[in-house]
Amino acid sequence: MGARAVRALDVTSRMSTIAFLASAAVVGFAAATDWGLTVPLETAIRRDLDVLATPEALDSRAKTALDADDVMLARGMADLGAELKRPLAPETLSRLAAAEAPAAVAWRSARGFAHGFVSGEIDGQAALAGALVSDLTLVGDIRDLASEGGKAMRGEDHSTIILGLAAAGAAATAATYATAGAGAPARVGVSVLKAARRTGTMTAEFAADLGRRMARTGEAAGPGAARAGQLALGAAAGELAAVGRSVGAAETVRLMRSVRSVDEISDLRRFTTRFGTRSRAVAELTGRASLRAFRTTLRIGELLLRHLLGFAMWFGGLLAGALSKLGFRLARLVCARL
């Protein structure tokens, strides 16, 4: 038994020394390079909301949204406040209730539907409905093909993205009718992309990425690359349709200002699946310009400060184990005599 105890003490001593040296090296490297640990999306957002989503901030943002007739954002602020147990002021909630009254909603819906149908621009759910109806009847796609195609023929500035999406939308509409509605998600996604481009919520980075992928659908790219481009566009449209089911298509258009590439649409889908109609309120409060910015890092220095006592005890134990050779030798001597 004494021999086994001696071996155990020897192993413990060596492991303490190795652990101390390794820990010191990791902490030193982290401090020198400002290294951090990536935290999950949910954790990063929660940390921001704890600080930024004060009752005053929520109420102020909701009032500003109501002043701008942005009822969806005001509703998102109210729902977020309820989730965080930080409700809006009673007078703000009264204003929101009045804005959501049937008569007010009916007026906005009629006005928005007509505007969306004629122009294809989207500034609300009703306008989106109008734009979708115009697209599903091919009126919108033909309008955009004629408008942007005419500009191109005259040598004027035109949007190749709108032109390409209008062509893709016409194909998606045909597929929707041919498949008895199975192609509807892709049709909705293409309309959202067109609306985001037209209203300016599509970022330059996303537009460049989408343009490159759409270019691969051309004949000059070859059949393999063209097929890959079509699949990428179809996948992006499907993801946007899923986002629309969580927050509504009009909010999807507005949230596109946080997307920097086609691949980030999947991040948007996960984000909106978690926060639903509160998604834009979260984005507005935290001030994140990109969904990638939510994937923040927890710096080693911050981690140490938050858990200073525990770290001191752990690091001190390793240090004591590494330096207390005399203690180990005495214990080894006692065990050897057993």
C-alpha positions as CSV (number, residue, x, y, z in Angstrom):
1,M,0.0,0.0,0.0
2,G,2.9,2.4,0.8
3,A,4.4,1.9,-2.6
4,R,1.1,2.7,-4.3
5,A,0.7,5.8,-2.3
6,V,4.2,6.9,-3.2
7,R,3.5,6.4,-6.9
8,A,0.2,8.3,-6.6
9,L,2.0,11.2,-4.9
10,D,4.7,11.3,-7.5
11,V,2.1,11.4,-10.3
12,T,0.1,14.1,-8.5
13,S,3.2,16.2,-8.0
14,R,4.2,16.0,-11.7
15,M,0.6,16.7,-12.9
16,S,0.4,19.7,-10.7
17,T,3.6,21.1,-12.1
18,I,2.4,20.4,-15.7
19,A,-1.0,21.9,-15.1
20,F,0.4,25.0,-13.5
21,L,2.9,25.6,-16.4
22,A,0.2,24.9,-19.0
23,S,-2.3,27.3,-17.3
24,A,0.3,30.0,-17.0
25,A,1.1,29.6,-20.7
26,V,-2.5,29.8,-21.8
27,V,-3.3,32.9,-19.6
28,G,-0.1,34.6,-20.8
29,F,-1.0,34.0,-24.4
30,A,-4.6,35.1,-23.9
31,A,-3.4,38.3,-22.2
32,A,-0.9,39.1,-24.9
33,T,-3.2,38.5,-27.9
34,D,-6.5,39.7,-26.3
35,W,-7.8,36.2,-27.0
36,G,-11.4,35.4,-26.2
37,L,-14.0,32.6,-26.3
38,T,-16.8,32.7,-28.8
39,V,-20.1,32.8,-27.0
40,P,-23.4,31.4,-28.4
41,L,-25.8,33.8,-30.1
42,E,-28.4,33.6,-27.3
43,T,-25.8,34.3,-24.6
44,A,-24.3,37.3,-26.5
45,I,-27.8,38.8,-27.1
46,R,-28.9,38.3,-23.5
47,R,-25.8,40.0,-22.2
48,D,-26.5,43.0,-24.4
49,L,-30.2,43.1,-23.5
50,D,-29.5,43.0,-19.8
51,V,-27.6,46.3,-20.1
52,L,-29.4,48.0,-23.0
53,A,-33.0,47.0,-22.8
54,T,-33.9,49.2,-19.8
55,P,-37.6,50.2,-19.3
56,E,-36.8,53.7,-20.3
57,A,-35.0,52.6,-23.5
58,L,-37.8,50.3,-24.5
59,D,-40.5,52.9,-23.9
60,S,-38.6,55.6,-25.8
61,R,-38.0,53.3,-28.8
62,A,-41.6,52.3,-28.9
63,K,-42.8,56.0,-28.8
64,T,-40.4,56.9,-31.6
65,A,-41.7,53.9,-33.7
66,L,-45.3,55.0,-33.1
67,D,-44.4,58.6,-34.1
68,A,-43.1,57.1,-37.4
69,D,-46.2,54.9,-37.8
70,D,-44.0,51.8,-37.4
71,V,-46.5,49.8,-35.5
72,M,-44.6,46.5,-36.0
73,L,-41.5,47.8,-34.2
74,A,-43.5,49.3,-31.4
75,R,-45.3,46.0,-30.9
76,G,-41.8,44.3,-30.9
77,M,-40.6,46.6,-28.2
78,A,-43.8,45.9,-26.1
79,D,-43.4,42.2,-26.5
80,L,-39.7,42.3,-25.7
81,G,-40.5,44.4,-22.6
82,A,-43.1,41.8,-21.5
83,E,-40.6,39.0,-22.0
84,L,-37.9,40.8,-19.9
85,K,-40.5,41.8,-17.3
86,R,-39.9,45.5,-18.2
87,P,-43.3,46.7,-19.5
88,L,-43.8,49.9,-21.4
89,A,-45.5,52.9,-19.8
90,P,-49.3,52.7,-19.7
91,E,-49.7,55.7,-22.0
92,T,-47.4,54.1,-24.6
93,L,-49.4,50.8,-24.4
94,S,-52.6,52.8,-24.9
95,R,-51.1,54.5,-28.1
96,L,-50.1,51.1,-29.4
97,A,-53.5,49.6,-28.7
98,A,-55.1,52.5,-30.7
99,A,-52.7,52.0,-33.6
100,E,-53.7,48.3,-33.6
101,A,-57.4,49.0,-33.6
102,P,-59.4,47.4,-36.5
103,A,-60.2,50.7,-38.1
104,A,-56.6,52.0,-38.1
105,V,-55.4,48.6,-39.3
106,A,-57.9,48.6,-42.2
107,W,-56.9,52.0,-43.4
108,R,-53.2,51.2,-43.3
109,S,-53.8,47.9,-45.0
110,A,-55.8,49.4,-47.9
111,R,-53.3,52.2,-48.5
112,G,-50.3,49.8,-48.2
113,F,-51.7,47.1,-50.5
114,A,-52.3,49.6,-53.3
115,H,-48.8,51.1,-52.9
116,G,-47.2,47.7,-52.9
117,F,-49.1,46.4,-55.9
118,V,-48.3,49.4,-58.0
119,S,-44.7,50.1,-57.0
120,G,-43.4,46.9,-55.6
121,E,-42.1,48.8,-52.6
122,I,-42.7,47.4,-49.1
123,D,-43.1,49.5,-46.0
124,G,-45.5,47.2,-44.2
125,Q,-47.3,43.9,-44.2
126,A,-50.1,45.2,-46.4
127,A,-47.7,46.7,-48.9
128,L,-45.9,43.3,-49.1
129,A,-49.3,41.6,-49.7
130,G,-49.8,44.0,-52.6
131,A,-46.3,43.3,-54.0
132,L,-46.8,39.6,-53.7
133,V,-50.1,39.7,-55.5
134,S,-48.6,41.7,-58.3
135,D,-45.7,39.2,-58.5
136,L,-47.9,36.1,-58.3
137,T,-50.0,37.5,-61.2
138,L,-46.7,38.2,-63.1
139,V,-47.7,41.9,-63.2
140,G,-44.8,42.8,-60.8
141,D,-42.2,40.7,-62.6
142,I,-43.2,42.0,-66.0
143,R,-43.2,45.6,-64.6
144,D,-39.7,45.1,-63.3
145,L,-38.4,43.4,-66.4
146,A,-39.8,46.1,-68.6
147,S,-38.6,48.9,-66.4
148,E,-35.0,47.7,-65.7
149,G,-34.7,46.0,-69.1
150,G,-35.7,49.3,-70.8
151,K,-33.1,51.2,-68.8
152,A,-30.4,48.7,-69.8
153,M,-31.4,48.9,-73.5
154,R,-31.1,52.7,-73.4
155,G,-27.8,52.5,-71.6
156,E,-29.1,54.0,-68.4
157,D,-28.3,53.0,-64.9
158,H,-30.3,50.0,-64.0
159,S,-30.4,47.2,-61.3
160,T,-29.1,43.9,-62.7
161,I,-30.2,42.3,-59.4
162,I,-33.8,43.5,-59.8
163,L,-33.7,42.4,-63.4
164,G,-32.3,38.9,-62.5
165,L,-34.7,38.5,-59.6
166,A,-37.7,39.5,-61.8
167,A,-36.6,36.7,-64.3
168,A,-36.2,34.3,-61.4
169,G,-39.5,35.4,-60.0
170,A,-41.3,34.7,-63.2
171,A,-39.9,31.2,-63.3
172,A,-40.8,30.7,-59.6
173,T,-44.4,31.8,-60.3
174,A,-44.6,29.3,-63.2
175,A,-43.2,26.6,-60.8
176,T,-45.8,27.6,-58.2
177,Y,-48.7,27.1,-60.5
178,A,-47.2,23.9,-62.0
179,T,-46.6,22.3,-58.6
180,A,-50.0,23.4,-57.1
181,G,-48.3,25.8,-54.7
182,A,-45.2,23.8,-53.7
183,G,-43.0,26.5,-55.2
184,A,-44.7,29.3,-53.2
185,P,-41.9,29.6,-50.6
186,A,-39.3,30.3,-53.3
187,R,-41.7,32.8,-54.9
188,V,-42.2,34.7,-51.6
189,G,-38.4,34.7,-51.0
190,V,-37.7,36.2,-54.4
191,S,-40.3,38.9,-53.8
192,V,-38.6,39.7,-50.4
193,L,-35.2,40.0,-52.1
194,K,-36.7,42.4,-54.8
195,A,-38.3,44.5,-52.1
196,A,-35.2,44.6,-50.0
197,R,-33.2,45.8,-53.0
198,R,-35.8,48.4,-54.0
199,T,-36.3,49.8,-50.6
200,G,-32.5,50.0,-49.8
201,T,-32.5,47.4,-46.9
202,M,-30.3,45.1,-48.9
203,T,-26.7,45.7,-47.9
204,A,-24.0,46.4,-50.5
205,E,-22.1,43.3,-49.3
206,F,-25.2,41.1,-49.7
207,A,-26.0,42.6,-53.1
208,A,-22.4,41.8,-54.3
209,D,-22.6,38.2,-53.0
210,L,-26.0,37.7,-54.5
211,G,-24.9,39.2,-57.8
212,R,-22.0,36.8,-58.0
213,R,-24.2,33.8,-57.4
214,M,-26.8,35.0,-59.9
215,A,-24.1,35.4,-62.5
216,R,-23.3,31.8,-62.1
217,T,-26.8,30.9,-63.4
218,G,-25.9,32.3,-66.8
219,E,-25.3,30.2,-69.8
220,A,-21.7,31.3,-70.0
221,A,-21.0,29.9,-66.7
222,G,-21.6,26.3,-67.9
223,P,-24.4,24.0,-66.9
224,G,-22.7,22.8,-63.6
225,A,-22.1,26.3,-62.3
226,A,-25.5,27.5,-63.5
227,R,-27.2,24.7,-61.6
228,A,-25.2,25.5,-58.5
229,G,-26.2,29.1,-58.7
230,Q,-29.9,28.2,-59.2
231,L,-29.8,26.0,-56.1
232,A,-28.1,28.7,-54.0
233,L,-30.7,31.2,-55.0
234,G,-33.5,28.7,-54.4
235,A,-32.1,27.9,-50.9
236,A,-31.8,31.5,-50.0
237,A,-35.3,32.2,-51.1
238,G,-36.5,29.2,-49.1
239,E,-34.7,30.4,-46.0
240,L,-36.2,33.9,-46.3
241,A,-39.7,32.3,-46.6
242,A,-38.9,30.6,-43.3
243,V,-37.9,33.9,-41.7
244,G,-41.2,35.3,-43.0
245,R,-43.1,32.6,-41.2
246,S,-41.5,33.8,-37.9
247,V,-41.7,37.5,-38.2
248,G,-43.8,38.3,-41.3
249,A,-42.4,39.1,-44.7
250,A,-42.4,42.9,-44.2
251,E,-40.2,42.5,-41.1
252,T,-38.0,40.2,-43.1
253,V,-37.4,42.9,-45.6
254,R,-36.4,45.3,-42.8
255,L,-34.1,42.8,-41.2
256,M,-32.2,42.3,-44.4
257,R,-30.1,45.4,-43.4
258,S,-28.4,43.1,-40.9
259,V,-27.4,40.5,-43.5
260,R,-24.0,40.7,-45.2
261,S,-24.0,37.5,-47.4
262,V,-26.3,34.9,-48.7
263,D,-24.9,32.4,-46.2
264,E,-26.0,34.7,-43.3
265,I,-29.6,34.2,-44.2
266,S,-29.5,30.9,-42.2
267,D,-28.3,33.0,-39.2
268,L,-31.2,35.3,-39.7
269,R,-33.6,32.3,-39.7
270,R,-32.2,31.1,-36.4
271,F,-32.3,34.6,-34.9
272,T,-35.9,35.1,-35.9
273,T,-36.9,31.6,-34.9
274,R,-35.7,32.5,-31.3
275,F,-37.1,36.0,-31.0
276,G,-40.0,36.0,-33.4
277,T,-41.8,39.4,-33.7
278,R,-39.3,40.8,-31.2
279,S,-36.4,40.3,-33.6
280,R,-36.2,43.8,-35.0
281,A,-36.6,45.3,-31.6
282,V,-33.6,43.3,-30.4
283,A,-31.5,44.4,-33.4
284,E,-32.5,48.0,-32.9
285,L,-31.8,48.1,-29.2
286,T,-28.4,46.4,-29.4
287,G,-27.4,48.4,-32.4
288,R,-25.8,45.4,-34.2
289,A,-25.1,46.3,-37.8
290,S,-24.6,42.6,-38.7
291,L,-25.8,39.3,-37.4
292,R,-22.2,38.2,-37.2
293,A,-21.6,40.9,-34.7
294,F,-23.9,39.0,-32.3
295,R,-21.3,36.3,-32.2
296,T,-19.2,38.3,-29.8
297,T,-16.3,36.9,-27.7
298,L,-15.9,36.8,-24.0
299,R,-12.4,38.2,-23.3
300,I,-10.2,36.3,-21.0
301,G,-9.7,39.4,-18.9
302,E,-13.5,39.8,-18.5
303,L,-13.8,36.0,-17.7
304,L,-11.1,36.3,-15.0
305,L,-12.8,39.3,-13.4
306,R,-16.2,37.7,-13.3
307,H,-14.8,34.6,-11.6
308,L,-11.8,36.1,-9.8
309,L,-12.2,34.2,-6.6
310,G,-12.7,30.8,-8.2
311,F,-9.8,31.4,-10.5
312,A,-7.5,32.5,-7.7
313,M,-8.3,29.3,-5.7
314,W,-7.8,27.1,-8.7
315,F,-4.6,28.8,-9.8
316,G,-3.3,29.0,-6.3
317,G,-3.9,25.3,-5.7
318,L,-1.9,24.5,-8.9
319,L,0.9,26.9,-7.8
320,A,1.0,25.4,-4.3
321,G,1.1,21.9,-5.7
322,A,3.9,22.8,-8.1
323,L,6.0,24.6,-5.6
324,S,5.4,22.5,-2.4
325,K,8.0,19.9,-3.2
326,L,9.0,19.7,0.5
327,G,5.4,18.8,1.4
328,F,5.3,16.1,-1.3
329,R,8.6,14.7,-0.1
330,L,7.5,14.5,3.5
331,A,4.2,12.8,2.5
332,R,6.2,10.5,0.2
333,L,8.5,9.6,3.1
334,V,5.6,8.8,5.4
335,C,3.9,6.7,2.8
336,A,7.2,4.9,2.0
337,R,7.4,3.8,5.7
338,L,3.9,2.4,5.8
